[in-house]
Amino acid sequence: MSVDGWNTVLVLGGIRSGKSEFAESLVADAPTVRYVATSAAGDPTDAEWAARLEAHRDRRPGGWTTEETADDPRRLADVVASARPNETLLVDDLGGWVTVLLDPAHQPADDTATVAELADAVRACPARLVVVSPEVGLSLVPTTPLGRAFTDALGAANRAVADACDAVVLVVAGQACWLKTPAASSGTGAGAVTAVPATVPAAAAQAAVAATATPGGARDDRAAALPEVLTPTTAPEPAGVPWAAPTMALPVVATGLVIQPGMELPMPDEYAGPQAQERLATLDVPGAGLGVLERVVGFAAATQGTPTPASWDSVRVLLLHGDHAGGAAAGSPPGESARRAAQARAGQGVLARLAAESGASLQVVETPASEAIEDLPALDHEQVEQALRYGWRLAEEAAEAGVRLLVLAACGAGTDAAAAAVLAATAGAEPPAVLGRVVTAGGEIDDAAWMRRCAAVRDALHRTRRSPRDAKDVLAELGGGDIAVATGVLLGATARRLPVLLDGPVGLAAGMVSRDLAGQARHWCLLADHGGHPAVRLAADVLGLDPLLDLRLDLGEGANALTALPLLRSVLSLAAALPARPDQQHAADADATAGADDAAGDPDAAAFVEPEPAGPGPATTAPLSPTEHAPQAVPTPPAGAAEPTGSEPDPAGRRAD
């Protein structure tokens, strides 16, 4: 997609314009999609109409689910209104919906009220929603009463839904033209609406919208500070189509990648890290050095395979958005995490602003919805497999784009409780000891919500007391979609030798799970700050990840790491640019000069030292006579050494004693 920041979008287009294919591309990044089909089956003898419907079905990935509303058009508003924040819906299309709405079988009906109900549901929808509709306003007025009724009803529906959506795009001959963008819809009214070509990158589109939103078309300088907000281009794996990793020799069954315990993934360079820290001791600094931040240099050196590591110039933030149902989410306002994710897509909010300051790109990733763990498994095993592979592919995609460091972030209702459940299952922790306090939007501590979360984790552990504690079982029963995708990211990053900056309970819980699949993964992780979170403290202790800082920041998972990132980069830049101390430099120059002289001299006439026979006095050397070779520097005899008594060299090249 070319415009980011939308939560609901209306895709308009004529017949065979490509509107449905474009709408499907908008949700290609979602792990699962609920496809809402509105059209009736039609005349069973109409082969051409049946072929159209079949073509639509064939394009849908196997992981999508389909829901039909043709039997009751008024149910479409209920489906949209009842969608959860972590869901993605694709409604195709309003033309079929209006056709059924006007069908005599559904009369008498209040068409205007039904359209208004749908618009209200779209406006309040917390899920990502894409609605497809034919554009009928460009054609001639129909000559039949039925045709006029259809175009009037569909035109009214298009206007109402367009007003309710964050964004509207018109597809003409396969080319998308954005009529309404999120920035424009929240701007200064109708004059703020801007058309942005589909080929314009996200950052450029945001800048163009910001420029037209100011008086006289002057560019708003704030647009330059927006981060590069990315939409994942790696769609979830269709059912039955295995994905093969191109970078590692991994366990494979029928050409498909199998993520399983005991994978042989690479380790960081065991020599580069210590060499880099030894080099730090020679740098020309007025004080004692970098202190605990020396570990940053050692970590970067080991992961880059060089004693002089470069600063992380290309950083990508992966924001994993996924909610947990049931008591795990107690105290979380409905739709709050979806609002945070939408903020990030629009380049707004704490995480996006910090990413912009650091020059990092930001990628918002929708993860599978997680069930209430006190009653049901969070995911089924097939969803776990898909989430792991999806996370792996996200890391692969980052590595292919030249990213040097990943920052793992998360937002979602119930993430703290899910992480506490994972820690209880993998580290034997007591849930109340690792479950952070619940703080309301007003900054107050909600003890009742905290107790509900504790009860949910306790009940989940009781429900699974006889279940296996293998990594995938823990993810299926307790972890959920965000932790499963995060685990896949850690494994994929390890396979591509890509370091990861962790921050918060989801990332650390994923670290705990990943150690049972590939113990090498934790060696590619760096923890900047524990944030005062009890789950992060415990998991870091188990994984051997000592936090570099103790700032006790609580800006949201991922934001704490971005706050520390400029400091870490400065340390790496300083370590790479500072020269050695003068004494170290002189010694290095002397060694280099001696090596150069030895290389330039005549091998047959070079000075040559022979060990002295056993006897009193130290061994000494003297240069060859000037007639035999150009004068060489004479080494200074050590203190207390006997002075030579002769001046003529013996045949072996030694002075006579």
Secondary structure as the mmCIF struct_conf table of DSSP 4:
data_model
#
loop_
_struct_conf.conf_type_id
_struct_conf.id
_struct_conf.beg_label_comp_id
_struct_conf.beg_label_asym_id
_struct_conf.beg_label_seq_id
_struct_conf.end_label_comp_id
_struct_conf.end_label_asym_id
_struct_conf.end_label_seq_id
BEND BEND1 ASN A 7 ASN A 7
STRN STRN1 THR A 8 GLY A 13
TURN_TY1_P TURN_TY1_P1 ILE A 15 ARG A 16
BEND BEND2 SER A 17 GLY A 18
HELX_RH_AL_P HELX_RH_AL_P1 LYS A 19 LEU A 26
TURN_TY1_P TURN_TY1_P2 VAL A 27 ASP A 29
BEND BEND3 PRO A 31 PRO A 31
STRN STRN2 ARG A 34 ALA A 37
BEND BEND4 SER A 39 SER A 39
TURN_TY1_P TURN_TY1_P3 PRO A 44 THR A 45
HELX_RH_AL_P HELX_RH_AL_P2 ALA A 47 ARG A 59
BEND BEND5 ARG A 60 ARG A 60
TURN_TY1_P TURN_TY1_P4 GLY A 62 GLY A 63
STRN STRN3 THR A 65 GLU A 68
TURN_TY1_P TURN_TY1_P5 ALA A 70 ASP A 71
TURN_TY1_P TURN_TY1_P6 PRO A 73 ARG A 74
HELX_RH_AL_P HELX_RH_AL_P3 ARG A 75 ALA A 81
TURN_TY1_P TURN_TY1_P7 SER A 82 SER A 82
TURN_TY1_P TURN_TY1_P8 PRO A 85 ASN A 86
STRN STRN4 THR A 88 ASP A 92
HELX_RH_AL_P HELX_RH_AL_P4 LEU A 94 LEU A 101
TURN_TY1_P TURN_TY1_P9 LEU A 102 LEU A 102
BEND BEND6 ASP A 103 ASP A 103
HELX_RH_3T_P HELX_RH_3T_P1 PRO A 104 HIS A 106
BEND BEND7 PRO A 108 PRO A 108
HELX_RH_AL_P HELX_RH_AL_P5 ASP A 111 ALA A 124
BEND BEND8 ALA A 127 ALA A 127
STRN STRN5 ARG A 128 PRO A 134
TURN_TY1_P TURN_TY1_P10 GLY A 137 LEU A 138
BEND BEND9 SER A 139 SER A 139
HELX_LH_PP_P HELX_LH_PP_P1 LEU A 140 PRO A 142
BEND BEND10 THR A 143 THR A 144
HELX_RH_AL_P HELX_RH_AL_P6 PRO A 145 ALA A 164
BEND BEND11 CYS A 165 ASP A 166
STRN STRN6 ALA A 167 VAL A 172
TURN_TY1_P TURN_TY1_P11 ALA A 173 GLY A 174
STRN STRN7 GLN A 175 LYS A 180
HELX_RH_AL_P HELX_RH_AL_P7 PRO A 182 SER A 185
TURN_TY1_P TURN_TY1_P12 SER A 186 SER A 186
BEND BEND12 GLY A 187 GLY A 189
HELX_RH_3T_P HELX_RH_3T_P2 ALA A 190 ALA A 192
STRN STRN8 VAL A 196 PRO A 197
TURN_TY1_P TURN_TY1_P13 ALA A 198 THR A 199
BEND BEND13 VAL A 200 VAL A 200
HELX_RH_AL_P HELX_RH_AL_P8 ALA A 202 THR A 212
TURN_TY1_P TURN_TY1_P14 ALA A 213 ALA A 213
BEND BEND14 THR A 214 THR A 214
HELX_RH_3T_P HELX_RH_3T_P3 PRO A 215 GLY A 217
HELX_LH_PP_P HELX_LH_PP_P2 ALA A 218 ASP A 220
HELX_RH_3T_P HELX_RH_3T_P4 ASP A 221 ALA A 225
BEND BEND15 LEU A 226 LEU A 226
STRN STRN9 VAL A 229 LEU A 230
HELX_LH_PP_P HELX_LH_PP_P3 ALA A 235 PRO A 238
TURN_TY1_P TURN_TY1_P15 ALA A 239 GLY A 240
BEND BEND16 PRO A 246 MET A 248
STRN STRN10 VAL A 252 VAL A 253
TURN_TY1_P TURN_TY1_P16 ALA A 254 THR A 255
STRN STRN11 GLY A 256 LEU A 257
TURN_TY1_P TURN_TY1_P17 PRO A 261 GLY A 262
TURN_TY1_P TURN_TY1_P18 GLU A 270 TYR A 271
HELX_RH_AL_P HELX_RH_AL_P9 ALA A 272 LEU A 280
TURN_TY1_P TURN_TY1_P19 ALA A 281 THR A 282
STRN STRN12 LEU A 283 LEU A 283
BEND BEND17 PRO A 286 ALA A 288
HELX_RH_3T_P HELX_RH_3T_P5 GLY A 291 LEU A 293
HELX_RH_AL_P HELX_RH_AL_P10 GLU A 294 GLN A 304
TURN_TY1_P TURN_TY1_P20 GLY A 305 GLY A 305
BEND BEND18 THR A 306 THR A 308
HELX_LH_PP_P HELX_LH_PP_P4 PRO A 309 SER A 311
BEND BEND19 SER A 314 SER A 314
STRN STRN13 VAL A 315 HIS A 321
STRN STRN14 HIS A 324 HIS A 324
HELX_RH_3T_P HELX_RH_3T_P6 GLY A 326 ALA A 329
TURN_TY1_P TURN_TY1_P21 ALA A 330 GLY A 331
HELX_LH_PP_P HELX_LH_PP_P5 SER A 332 PRO A 333
TURN_TY1_P TURN_TY1_P22 PRO A 334 GLY A 335
HELX_RH_AL_P HELX_RH_AL_P11 GLU A 336 ARG A 345
TURN_TY1_P TURN_TY1_P23 ALA A 346 GLY A 347
HELX_RH_AL_P HELX_RH_AL_P12 GLY A 349 SER A 358
TURN_TY1_P TURN_TY1_P24 GLY A 359 GLY A 359
STRN STRN15 SER A 361 GLU A 366
STRN STRN16 SER A 370 SER A 370
TURN_TY1_P TURN_TY1_P25 ILE A 373 ASP A 375
BEND BEND20 LEU A 376 LEU A 376
BEND BEND21 ALA A 378 LEU A 379
HELX_RH_AL_P HELX_RH_AL_P13 HIS A 381 GLU A 400
TURN_TY1_P TURN_TY1_P26 ALA A 401 GLY A 402
STRN STRN17 LEU A 405 CYS A 411
TURN_TY1_P TURN_TY1_P27 ALA A 413 GLY A 414
HELX_RH_AL_P HELX_RH_AL_P14 THR A 415 ALA A 427
HELX_RH_AL_P HELX_RH_AL_P15 PRO A 431 VAL A 434
HELX_LH_PP_P HELX_LH_PP_P6 LEU A 435 VAL A 438
STRN STRN18 VAL A 439 VAL A 439
TURN_TY1_P TURN_TY1_P28 ALA A 441 GLY A 442
BEND BEND22 GLY A 443 GLY A 443
STRN STRN19 ILE A 445 ILE A 445
HELX_RH_AL_P HELX_RH_AL_P16 ASP A 447 ARG A 463
TURN_TY1_P TURN_TY1_P29 THR A 464 ARG A 466
BEND BEND23 SER A 467 SER A 467
HELX_RH_AL_P HELX_RH_AL_P17 ALA A 471 VAL A 474
HELX_RH_PI_P HELX_RH_PI_P1 LEU A 475 GLY A 479
HELX_RH_AL_P HELX_RH_AL_P18 GLY A 481 ALA A 495
TURN_TY1_P TURN_TY1_P30 ARG A 496 ARG A 497
STRN STRN20 VAL A 500 LEU A 502
BEND BEND24 GLY A 504 GLY A 504
HELX_RH_AL_P HELX_RH_AL_P19 PRO A 505 SER A 514
TURN_TY1_P TURN_TY1_P31 ARG A 515 LEU A 517
HELX_RH_3T_P HELX_RH_3T_P7 GLY A 519 TRP A 524
STRN STRN21 CYS A 525 LEU A 527
STRN STRN22 ASP A 529 ASP A 529
TURN_TY1_P TURN_TY1_P32 GLY A 531 GLY A 532
HELX_RH_AL_P HELX_RH_AL_P20 PRO A 534 LEU A 543
TURN_TY1_P TURN_TY1_P33 GLY A 544 GLY A 544
BEND BEND25 LEU A 548 LEU A 548
STRN STRN23 LEU A 549 LEU A 549
BEND BEND26 LEU A 555 LEU A 555
TURN_TY1_P TURN_TY1_P34 GLU A 557 GLY A 558
HELX_RH_AL_P HELX_RH_AL_P21 ALA A 559 ALA A 577
HELX_LH_PP_P HELX_LH_PP_P7 LEU A 578 PRO A 579
STRN STRN24 ALA A 580 ALA A 580
HELX_LH_PP_P HELX_LH_PP_P8 ARG A 581 ARG A 581
HELX_RH_AL_P HELX_RH_AL_P22 PRO A 582 ALA A 600
BEND BEND27 GLY A 601 GLY A 601
TURN_TY1_P TURN_TY1_P35 PRO A 603 ALA A 605
BEND BEND28 ALA A 606 ALA A 606
HELX_LH_PP_P HELX_LH_PP_P9 PRO A 611 PRO A 613
BEND BEND29 ALA A 614 GLY A 617
HELX_LH_PP_P HELX_LH_PP_P10 PRO A 623 SER A 625
TURN_TY1_P TURN_TY1_P36 PRO A 626 GLU A 628
BEND BEND30 HIS A 629 HIS A 629
HELX_LH_PP_P HELX_LH_PP_P11 ALA A 633 PRO A 638
TURN_TY1_P TURN_TY1_P37 ALA A 639 GLY A 640
HELX_LH_PP_P HELX_LH_PP_P12 ALA A 641 PRO A 644
BEND BEND31 GLU A 648 GLU A 648
STRN STRN25 PRO A 649 PRO A 649
HELX_LH_PP_P HELX_LH_PP_P13 ASP A 650 ASP A 650
TURN_TY1_P TURN_TY1_P38 PRO A 651 ALA A 652
BEND BEND32 GLY A 653 GLY A 653
STRN STRN26 ARG A 655 ARG A 655
#
